[in-house]
């Protein structure tokens, strides 16, 4: 049975810490100064509460507008409006989990509308309802509930049974709508099958269990992020079950080592002397790619550990919490990794918000931020070493 990942945050801890801080500081003040400080605190809390209530109402309204949209040309303006709202919230709060939460709910709502529009067809003579139940599953950021403004997901359209005639046309309608909304990135005609795979449950079973079809086989560790986002729940749960069944063989021994090898080879932006390694020439001289050389190695290493422990698809922070509870990771180390994740993911979101590639120029960061970044990258490198030691132990057990 999968081990449920626990939530890493607790609002009661925040309230408790605030009370303790108030108590500790007020002990040093005179009565009139204490009263003045509490009044100032009350005013600040009121402002923050008003901001959160307004933000909640704004997001609620745009989600409602999306759910009631009737025409395709309503989607692009709504997408732009959402981007402005979520970016404004992140600038105020700087919260990576909140940013992910808003983007998760929004992207799932968008996908539901896209499927409904695609079912209706682009022409009056297009077929209406699908001939058999189907489900849309996703692996990647949205699968583990870490959606951002970018789309680096892989989608899987799976139907119960029958031929693909209807669904071949259906997929191209979906792709046309996603392209109109700017949600396909750089996907070309040759990449459609990789971006949005389609097939029956029987096809899906063959693909997930295949060892020879390298072009179509779903990346095994990516399946650890697989979950249904739309469609028939029975088809979706069966597709998830088949994906999990495929993962069983990779949880130990040589298959796990083979799976982990390429992930552990992902570079972390550290020099031999443990400084930050930057580009020496070209367009991004003096910068490093915070996604490719920091965030991705962290997320992928944690996902491998979660796969080995049979954890449900979950955000990286929740996986770290669950791995700590299972004593796979020591709590102090896991806390450092959580801090690294917040920093690296926040930097990447900042680049997305200004429509830039995820390159960070060290000269633009203050010395304290550079030091925090260096410590975060060292924690990621330490996690990779932890995994390598695990692999060595696995190999010794097999001998």
Number of C-alpha atoms within 10 A of each C-alpha: 6 11 13 14 21 15 14 14 12 8 8 9 10 11 11 11 12 12 12 12 11 15 12 11 12 16 10 10 12 10 11 9 12 17 13 12 16 14 12 12 13 12 12 12 12 12 12 12 12 12 14 14 11 12 16 11 12 14 18 12 12 17 18 12 14 19 13 10 15 13 9 15 12 13 21 14 11 18 19 11 13 20 16 12 16 21 19 14 18 17 11 10 12 16 15 19 18 15 21 21 15 18 22 21 15 19 19 16 17 20 16 18 21 21 19 14 18 22 18 18 18 14 7 8 8 14 15 11 12 13 13 12 16 23 21 25 26 23 24 22 24 28 25 23 21 22 25 24 19 15 15 16 18 21 24 24 24 26 28 20 16 13 10 13 8 15 21 12 14 22 19 15 20 20 20 17 21 18 14 14 20 13 18 19 11 9 14 10 9 8 11 16 17 17 18 19 19 22 21 20 21 14 14 22 18 14 20 22 17 14 9 9 12 10 9 13 16 22 12 20 22 22 23 27 26 27 27 22 20 19 18 17 15 13 22 25 15 16 29 19 15 18 24 20 14 19 22 15 14 20 18 15 16 15 13 21 20 12 16 21 13 9 18 21 10 17 13 25 22 17 10 7 7 13 16 20 19 19 15 11 9 7 8 15 12 17 20 22 20 25 21 16 20 28 24 20 23 30 20 19 21 23 24 22 19 26 27 18 17 18 20 20 24 26 24 25 25 19 27 28 21 23 23 17 14 12 10 14 18 12 15 10 15 20 16 16 25 21 17 24 24 18 19 23 22 20 19 21 23 18 15 16 18 9 11 11 13 18 21 20 16 17 10 11 12 9 11 9 13 16 14 14 22 18 19 24 29 22 22 26 20 15 21 23 13 13 19 16 12 12 20 11 12 16 14 9 9 8 5
